[in-house]
Amino acid sequence: MTTEGRWWLLSVLAFRLPSGIGVANLPILFLGIWQVLSRRSKGDYFLLGWILIVSVPLILTLPGPRYFFPMFPALAIVMAYGLQYYEGEATRSLLAALLFASAALYLFVDWPHAAGDLFIR
């Protein structure tokens, strides 16, 4: 792997992939990963296998960030495990995540109009 390839991979893993997952969802994701690693049931091994089978070949071959999409349902399940840990806060966390995702979707869909109205006057 060349130095340019390493920088590109680092930029995908540091900026593009977290923005695809949603930066606001990363704490829930890390909490879910902690839950999955601490429980270690057969279903958890399947879930970790799903994430690794998709992510490891992609990291080694340096494709575009869109190829990580098959991993997102597994990440959503892991985040659901993370939300189960905080039973009382799960509804508020989920509503906040949906609100942030809706705002990001609005910006992605209508970027020229939203950027003109929000950021440039």
C-alpha positions in Angstrom: 0.0 0.0 0.0 1.4 3.4 -1.0 1.5 6.4 1.2 -1.2 8.0 -0.8 -3.4 4.9 -0.3 -2.9 5.0 3.4 -3.9 8.6 3.6 -7.0 7.9 1.5 -7.9 5.0 3.7 -7.4 7.1 6.9 -9.6 9.8 5.5 -12.4 7.3 4.6 -12.2 5.7 8.1 -11.9 9.0 10.0 -14.3 11.2 8.1 -16.5 9.6 5.5 -17.5 6.4 7.3 -18.4 8.2 10.6 -20.4 10.8 8.6 -22.3 7.9 7.0 -23.0 6.3 10.3 -23.8 9.6 11.9 -21.4 11.2 14.3 -24.2 11.6 16.9 -24.6 7.8 16.8 -21.0 6.9 17.5 -21.4 6.9 21.3 -24.3 4.5 21.0 -22.3 2.4 18.6 -19.3 2.2 21.0 -21.6 1.3 23.9 -23.2 -1.4 21.7 -19.8 -2.8 20.8 -18.9 -3.0 24.4 -22.2 -4.8 25.2 -21.6 -7.3 22.4 -18.0 -8.0 23.4 -19.0 -8.5 27.1 -21.9 -10.9 26.4 -20.3 -13.1 23.8 -23.3 -15.2 22.8 -23.6 -17.1 19.4 -25.7 -14.3 17.9 -23.0 -11.8 19.0 -20.3 -13.8 17.2 -22.5 -13.8 14.0 -22.9 -10.1 14.3 -19.2 -9.4 14.7 -18.5 -11.8 11.9 -20.9 -9.9 9.6 -19.2 -6.6 10.4 -15.7 -8.1 10.0 -16.5 -10.0 6.7 -17.7 -6.7 5.2 -15.2 -4.3 6.6 -11.9 -6.2 6.5 -11.8 -6.8 2.7 -13.0 -3.3 2.1 -10.2 -1.8 4.2 -7.7 -4.0 2.4 -8.9 -3.1 -1.1 -9.5 0.6 -0.6 -12.9 1.0 -2.3 -15.3 3.9 -2.0 -17.2 4.5 1.3 -20.5 3.4 -0.3 -19.3 -0.2 -0.2 -19.6 -0.2 3.6 -23.4 0.0 3.3 -23.9 -3.8 3.8 -22.3 -3.4 7.2 -24.9 -0.7 8.3 -27.7 -3.1 9.3 -25.3 -5.0 11.6 -24.1 -1.7 13.1 -27.8 -0.8 13.7 -28.3 -4.0 15.6 -25.2 -3.3 17.7 -26.5 0.2 18.4 -29.8 -1.4 19.5 -27.8 -3.4 22.0 -26.2 -0.2 23.2 -29.6 1.4 23.7 -30.8 -1.6 25.7 -28.1 -0.8 28.3 -29.7 2.5 29.1 -33.3 1.5 29.4 -34.7 4.8 30.6 -32.7 6.9 28.1 -33.3 4.7 25.0 -36.3 6.6 23.8 -34.6 10.0 24.2 -31.4 8.8 22.5 -33.3 7.3 19.6 -35.4 10.4 19.1 -32.2 12.5 19.1 -30.5 10.2 16.6 -33.6 10.4 14.3 -33.6 14.2 14.6 -29.9 14.4 13.7 -30.3 11.9 10.8 -33.3 13.9 9.5 -31.3 17.1 9.6 -28.4 15.4 7.8 -30.7 14.0 5.2 -32.2 17.4 4.5 -28.7 18.8 4.0 -27.7 16.0 1.7 -30.9 16.1 -0.4 -31.2 19.9 -0.7 -27.6 21.0 -0.2 -27.4 23.9 -2.7 -30.6 25.5 -1.4 -29.9 24.7 2.3 -26.3 25.9 2.1 -27.4 29.1 0.5 -30.0 29.8 3.1 -28.1 28.6 6.2 -24.5 29.4 5.6 -24.2 32.1 2.9 -25.9 35.4 3.1 
